[in-house]
């Protein structure tokens, strides 16, 4: 498969991956449920509103030694007496979170006493119905238990659970229709909606839990008579069990709570518009589609794997932050799907870019390693220098070494092409290695000539670079002597080279077109090194000539013979030339 076809397939794959979280949005509900539980724990308890009160049947109210009520169940007339007490003191509404299914076990008089006691407030007393699920002989039976007295408004005391079985919301009209589909109409509305006097939406209403059980405002049943009148005035009073011994314990983000405590949080949120709401299906699809398009656009912009990874992280954090802020504002967003979109697509595109960049790096590494030494290459990669990628050039100081074969042009005219290239490759192999060993840069091969620099793009100081160039030149001459011995053994004519070395200012940088760049140096120093190499024809005993500038830098380190001043083409003044003999013994 061609690289262009492979890149096209990768582009299609990572863009299509943006749609996967949209398809998996329902499955990702477990992640969203976990996130919401963590957000509740991060937020902690909040103050309860003062317009709803829980009148709790707690353990103390069930203890005969502590109260006059005695063990459960209490006569319905006594429960009505509690409700009548708070209604007389101005309660706006009383909610019985106790299902009075079937006739009272205390007889018909008890039912009549309940009805008669609360008849004056018949429109302000709400009775509970409940859904009961039972397993019998491998089958699940669902019963809708309605209150015995049908003369009072009835609400369904039921909640929707998340994927972990934790209470999450008050069911909306759609979910309620599914729950009550097997039962005859009219169906009761959710108790929380009736108590808060709000309409039932199509979607669920998330419960804004007030806090753990110990921090909720609960007035025990045994203390009703001791409360001031303003305790109940214009408030919704929920009467229900809070004693763990009576069961009805539900899992919430703050641990186990009684159904009455959950109902308290639900009513408080609905009355004060502090609950949670999800998005309608059409709006949800629009949000997911818009976010997918935004991610597709943003992730397609970076040209490097690092840029894509940073964009992926930023997009994921944006989705996370938006989800948290929306939750704080009472809106449920599909945070898991929103975060998974850039994470999945970004990971795929980053991997594809990284793989392509790795191939390019390996190629560039192989090319670069043939021009500079491994140590110099490591220094260049560690540094922040942009010499290899910056267009144009800048002034630098370096040592330029120019070498050329003497009389090779005439020889090459009579050689076969294959033999000619084979000989040149052996020659360049012999003289290139010393340049790399001395941390030099192999600039270019021009026919049978070689140009090298010491000090670009990483400069170690003129003296050290000059010494490195001289050592490299001597090693190149020694390698040529070894090659000539091999050529003589093969019956071939030996080679002779000339070298010129000069230190000065050059302009180093990238030359070429936008399609092909070459890092090189230009300037008078380069020309002078080339002229010195040409002068070696006049001094056959000195194959390596250095300028006065190079000699002055390392005069104490080299042995040279002074060859006088020489006029050099393109140079305004005669140039002091020295023949390099070798390094100083010391």
FENMO-V812073 format. One record per residue. N is the residue number from 1. RES is the residue in one small letter. SS is DSSP state (A for helix, B for strand, O for the rest). D_CENTER is the distance of its C-alpha to the mean C-alpha in Angstrom with 1 decimal. Layout:
((N;RES;SS;D_CENTER) (N;RES;SS;D_CENTER))
This chain:
((1;x;O;31.2) (2;x;O;30.9) (3;x;A;27.8) (4;x;A;27.8) (5;x;A;28.1) (6;x;A;25.3) (7;x;A;23.0) (8;x;A;24.2) (9;x;A;23.5) (10;x;A;19.9) (11;x;A;19.5) (12;x;A;21.2) (13;x;A;19.2) (14;x;A;15.7) (15;x;A;17.1) (16;x;A;19.0) (17;x;A;16.0) (18;x;A;15.0) (19;x;A;18.2) (20;x;A;17.7) (21;x;A;16.0) (22;x;A;18.8) (23;x;A;21.3) (24;x;O;19.8) (25;x;O;19.6) (26;x;O;22.7) (27;x;O;21.6) (28;x;O;18.4) (29;x;A;20.8) (30;x;A;20.8) (31;x;A;17.1) (32;x;A;18.0) (33;x;A;21.2) (34;x;A;19.6) (35;x;A;17.3) (36;x;A;20.5) (37;x;A;22.5) (38;x;A;20.1) (39;x;A;20.3) (40;x;A;24.0) (41;x;A;24.2) (42;x;A;22.0) (43;x;A;24.3) (44;x;O;27.5) (45;x;O;31.0) (46;x;O;32.2) (47;x;O;35.8) (48;x;O;37.8) (49;x;O;39.6) (50;x;O;43.3) (51;x;O;44.3) (52;x;B;43.7) (53;x;B;45.3) (54;x;B;45.3) (55;x;B;48.7) (56;x;B;47.8) (57;x;B;50.1) (58;x;O;49.0) (59;x;A;50.5) (60;x;A;53.0) (61;x;A;54.3) (62;x;A;55.0) (63;x;O;57.0) (64;x;O;60.7) (65;x;O;61.4) (66;x;O;59.0) (67;x;O;59.5) (68;x;O;62.2) (69;x;O;59.9) (70;x;O;59.9) (71;x;O;57.8) (72;x;O;55.9) (73;x;O;56.8) (74;x;O;58.5) (75;x;O;61.1) (76;x;A;59.6) (77;x;A;62.2) (78;x;A;60.8) (79;x;A;57.3) (80;x;A;58.8) (81;x;A;60.5) (82;x;A;57.2) (83;x;A;55.9) (84;x;A;59.3) (85;x;A;59.1) (86;x;A;55.8) (87;x;A;56.8) (88;x;A;60.0) (89;x;O;58.1) (90;x;O;56.1) (91;x;O;53.1) (92;x;O;51.6) (93;x;B;50.7) (94;x;B;50.9) (95;x;B;48.5) (96;x;B;49.8) (97;x;O;46.8) (98;x;O;49.6) (99;x;O;50.7) (100;x;O;54.5) (101;x;O;54.8) (102;x;O;58.4) (103;x;O;61.5) (104;x;O;61.5) (105;x;O;62.7) (106;x;O;65.0) (107;x;O;67.0) (108;x;A;67.4) (109;x;A;68.5) (110;x;A;65.1) (111;x;A;63.5) (112;x;A;66.2) (113;x;A;65.6) (114;x;A;61.9) (115;x;A;62.6) (116;x;A;65.4) (117;x;A;63.5) (118;x;A;60.6) (119;x;A;62.5) (120;x;A;62.8) (121;x;A;59.0) (122;x;A;58.4) (123;x;A;55.9) (124;x;A;53.9) (125;x;B;53.5) (126;x;B;50.8) (127;x;B;51.2) (128;x;B;48.5) (129;x;B;48.2) (130;x;B;45.8) (131;x;B;44.5) (132;x;B;45.6) (133;x;B;44.3) (134;x;B;46.5) (135;x;B;46.5) (136;x;B;50.0) (137;x;O;51.0) (138;x;O;47.6) (139;x;B;47.2) (140;x;B;45.3) (141;x;B;47.5) (142;x;B;46.2) (143;x;B;48.6) (144;x;B;48.5) (145;x;B;50.6) (146;x;O;52.1) (147;x;O;54.2) (148;x;O;57.9) (149;x;O;58.8) (150;x;O;57.6) (151;x;O;59.1) (152;x;O;56.0) (153;x;B;52.6) (154;x;B;50.3) (155;x;B;46.5) (156;x;B;44.3) (157;x;O;42.7) (158;x;O;39.7) (159;x;O;35.9) (160;x;B;33.0) (161;x;B;30.9) (162;x;O;27.2) (163;x;O;26.2) (164;x;O;27.0) (165;x;O;30.4) (166;x;O;29.6) (167;x;B;31.2) (168;x;B;29.0) (169;x;B;31.2) (170;x;B;34.7) (171;x;O;35.3) (172;x;O;35.7) (173;x;A;38.4) (174;x;A;36.7) (175;x;A;35.9) (176;x;A;39.3) (177;x;A;41.1) (178;x;A;39.5) (179;x;A;40.4) (180;x;O;44.0) (181;x;O;44.7) (182;x;O;47.3) (183;x;O;49.3) (184;x;O;51.9) (185;x;O;51.3) (186;x;O;51.2) (187;x;O;47.9) (188;x;O;47.1) (189;x;B;44.2) (190;x;B;41.6) (191;x;A;43.2) (192;x;A;40.5) (193;x;A;41.0) (194;x;A;44.8) (195;x;A;44.7) (196;x;A;42.4) (197;x;O;44.5) (198;x;O;41.6) (199;x;O;41.4) (200;x;O;39.5) (201;x;O;36.6) (202;x;O;35.6) (203;x;O;32.2) (204;x;O;31.8) (205;x;B;31.7) (206;x;B;29.2) (207;x;O;30.9) (208;x;O;29.9) (209;x;O;31.0) (210;x;O;33.0) (211;x;O;32.5) (212;x;O;34.0) (213;x;A;37.6) (214;x;A;39.2) (215;x;A;38.0) (216;x;O;39.1) (217;x;O;42.4) (218;x;B;44.9) (219;x;B;48.7) (220;x;B;50.5) (221;x;A;53.3) (222;x;A;55.9) (223;x;A;55.3) (224;x;A;55.7) (225;x;A;59.2) (226;x;A;58.3) (227;x;O;55.7) (228;x;O;56.5) (229;x;A;56.9) (230;x;A;53.9) (231;x;A;51.7) (232;x;O;52.0) (233;x;O;53.0) (234;x;O;51.0) (235;x;O;48.3) (236;x;B;47.1) (237;x;B;48.2) (238;x;B;46.6) (239;x;B;49.0) (240;x;B;47.5) (241;x;B;47.0) (242;x;O;44.8) (243;x;O;46.5) (244;x;A;44.5) (245;x;A;47.9) (246;x;A;48.1) (247;x;O;44.9) (248;x;O;42.7) (249;x;B;39.7) (250;x;B;36.2) (251;x;B;32.7) (252;x;B;30.6) (253;x;O;27.5) (254;x;O;30.0) (255;x;B;31.9) (256;x;B;35.1) (257;x;B;37.1) (258;x;B;40.2) (259;x;A;40.2) (260;x;A;42.1) (261;x;A;39.4) (262;x;A;36.8) (263;x;A;39.2) (264;x;A;39.6) (265;x;A;35.9) (266;x;A;35.9) (267;x;A;39.0) (268;x;A;37.8) (269;x;A;34.6) (270;x;A;36.5) (271;x;A;39.3) (272;x;O;37.2) (273;x;O;34.5) (274;x;O;31.9) (275;x;O;30.7) (276;x;B;27.7) (277;x;B;27.8) (278;x;B;25.7) (279;x;O;25.6) (280;x;O;28.5) (281;x;A;27.8) (282;x;A;28.4) (283;x;A;26.2) (284;x;A;23.4) (285;x;A;23.6) (286;x;A;23.7) (287;x;A;20.5) (288;x;A;18.6) (289;x;A;20.3) (290;x;A;19.6) (291;x;A;15.9) (292;x;A;15.9) (293;x;A;18.0) (294;x;A;15.9) (295;x;A;12.7) (296;x;A;15.2) (297;x;A;16.6) (298;x;A;13.6) (299;x;A;12.1) (300;x;A;15.6) (301;x;A;16.2) (302;x;O;14.6) (303;x;O;17.2) (304;x;O;15.4) (305;x;A;12.7) (306;x;A;11.3) (307;x;A;11.5) (308;x;A;9.8) (309;x;A;6.8) (310;x;A;6.9) (311;x;A;7.8) (312;x;A;5.1) (313;x;A;2.7) (314;x;A;6.4) (315;x;A;7.3) (316;x;A;5.5) (317;x;A;6.9) (318;x;A;10.0) (319;x;A;10.6) (320;x;A;10.5) (321;x;A;12.7) (322;x;A;14.9) (323;x;A;15.5) (324;x;A;16.5) (325;x;A;18.7) (326;x;A;20.2) (327;x;A;21.1) (328;x;A;22.7) (329;x;O;24.7) (330;x;O;25.8) (331;x;B;23.8) (332;x;B;22.0) (333;x;O;19.0) (334;x;O;17.6) (335;x;A;14.3) (336;x;A;13.3) (337;x;A;14.1) (338;x;A;12.5) (339;x;A;9.0) (340;x;A;9.9) (341;x;A;11.0) (342;x;A;8.1) (343;x;A;6.3) (344;x;A;9.8) (345;x;A;11.1) (346;x;A;8.4) (347;x;A;8.8) (348;x;A;12.5) (349;x;A;12.9) (350;x;A;11.2) (351;x;A;13.5) (352;x;A;16.4) (353;x;A;16.0) (354;x;A;15.7) (355;x;A;18.8) (356;x;A;20.7) (357;x;A;20.0) (358;x;A;21.1) (359;x;A;24.3) (360;x;A;24.9) (361;x;A;24.4) (362;x;A;26.8) (363;x;A;29.2) (364;x;A;29.1) (365;x;A;29.5) (366;x;A;32.5) (367;x;A;34.0) (368;x;A;33.3) (369;x;O;34.7) (370;x;O;38.0) (371;x;O;38.3) (372;x;B;37.4) (373;x;O;37.7) (374;x;A;34.8) (375;x;A;35.1) (376;x;A;35.0) (377;x;A;32.1) (378;x;A;30.1) (379;x;A;31.2) (380;x;A;30.1) (381;x;A;26.7) (382;x;A;26.3) (383;x;O;27.6) (384;x;O;25.9) (385;x;O;28.9) (386;x;O;28.3) (387;x;O;31.8) (388;x;O;30.8) (389;x;O;28.8) (390;x;O;30.5) (391;x;B;33.1) (392;x;B;36.6) (393;x;B;38.0) (394;x;B;39.1) (395;x;B;42.1) (396;x;B;41.9) (397;x;B;44.6) (398;x;B;45.0) (399;x;B;47.6) (400;x;B;48.4) (401;x;B;50.1) (402;x;B;51.9) (403;x;B;53.8) (404;x;B;55.9) (405;x;B;58.3) (406;x;O;62.0) (407;x;O;64.1) (408;x;A;61.4) (409;x;A;61.7) (410;x;A;65.2) (411;x;A;64.2) (412;x;A;61.2) (413;x;O;63.5) (414;x;O;65.5) (415;x;O;62.6) (416;x;O;61.0) (417;x;A;57.4) (418;x;A;56.0) (419;x;A;58.0) (420;x;A;57.1) (421;x;A;53.4) (422;x;A;53.8) (423;x;A;55.7) (424;x;A;53.3) (425;x;A;50.3) (426;x;A;52.3) (427;x;A;53.1) (428;x;A;49.6) (429;x;A;48.3) (430;x;A;50.8) (431;x;A;50.2) (432;x;A;46.4) (433;x;A;45.6) (434;x;A;47.3) (435;x;A;45.2) (436;x;A;42.0) (437;x;A;43.4) (438;x;O;44.1) (439;x;O;40.6) (440;x;O;42.0) (441;x;B;40.5) (442;x;B;42.2) (443;x;B;42.3) (444;x;B;44.3) (445;x;B;47.1) (446;x;B;49.8) (447;x;O;52.4) (448;x;O;53.9) (449;x;B;52.5) (450;x;B;49.4) (451;x;B;47.7) (452;x;B;45.6) (453;x;B;44.3) (454;x;B;43.6) (455;x;O;41.5) (456;x;O;38.9) (457;x;O;36.1) (458;x;O;36.2) (459;x;O;39.5) (460;x;O;41.1) (461;x;O;44.2) (462;x;A;47.3) (463;x;A;49.4) (464;x;A;46.9) (465;x;A;46.0) (466;x;A;49.7) (467;x;A;50.5) (468;x;A;47.7) (469;x;A;49.1) (470;x;A;52.6) (471;x;A;51.6) (472;x;A;49.8) (473;x;A;52.9) (474;x;A;55.2) (475;x;A;53.0) (476;x;A;53.0) (477;x;A;56.8) (478;x;A;57.1) (479;x;A;54.9) (480;x;A;57.0) (481;x;A;60.1) (482;x;A;58.7) (483;x;A;57.9) (484;x;A;61.4) (485;x;A;63.0) (486;x;A;61.1) (487;x;A;62.2) (488;x;A;65.8) (489;x;A;65.7) (490;x;O;64.6) (491;x;O;67.5) (492;x;O;65.3) (493;x;O;66.0) (494;x;O;63.9) (495;x;O;61.5) (496;x;O;61.8) (497;x;B;59.1) (498;x;B;59.1) (499;x;B;56.3) (500;x;B;55.9) (501;x;B;53.7) (502;x;B;53.1) (503;x;B;50.8) (504;x;B;49.9) (505;x;B;47.5) (506;x;B;45.6) (507;x;B;43.0) (508;x;B;40.0) (509;x;B;37.3) (510;x;B;36.3) (511;x;B;39.1) (512;x;B;39.2) (513;x;O;37.9) (514;x;O;34.5) (515;x;O;34.6) (516;x;O;35.8) (517;x;B;35.6) (518;x;B;37.4) (519;x;B;37.1) (520;x;B;40.6) (521;x;B;43.0) (522;x;B;46.0) (523;x;O;48.8) (524;x;A;52.3) (525;x;A;51.3) (526;x;A;50.3) (527;x;A;53.7) (528;x;A;55.6) (529;x;A;54.1) (530;x;A;55.1) (531;x;A;58.6) (532;x;A;59.0) (533;x;A;58.2) (534;x;A;60.9) (535;x;A;63.4) (536;x;O;63.2) (537;x;O;65.7) (538;x;O;68.3) (539;x;O;67.6) (540;x;O;67.4) (541;x;O;67.7) (542;x;O;64.5) (543;x;O;61.6) (544;x;B;59.1) (545;x;B;59.7) (546;x;B;57.8) (547;x;B;58.1) (548;x;A;59.5) (549;x;A;56.1) (550;x;A;54.8) (551;x;A;58.0) (552;x;A;57.9) (553;x;A;54.3) (554;x;O;55.4) (555;x;O;59.1) (556;x;O;59.4) (557;x;O;57.3) (558;x;B;59.0) (559;x;B;62.5) (560;x;B;63.4) (561;x;B;66.6) (562;x;B;67.1) (563;x;B;67.9) (564;x;B;68.7) (565;x;B;67.5) (566;x;B;66.8) (567;x;O;66.3) (568;x;O;63.0) (569;x;O;62.4) (570;x;O;60.1) (571;x;O;60.4) (572;x;O;62.6) (573;x;O;64.3) (574;x;O;65.4) (575;x;B;62.9) (576;x;B;63.7) (577;x;B;63.1) (578;x;B;63.0) (579;x;B;63.2) (580;x;B;60.9) (581;x;B;62.8) (582;x;B;60.2) (583;x;B;58.4) (584;x;O;60.5) (585;x;O;61.6) (586;x;O;60.4))
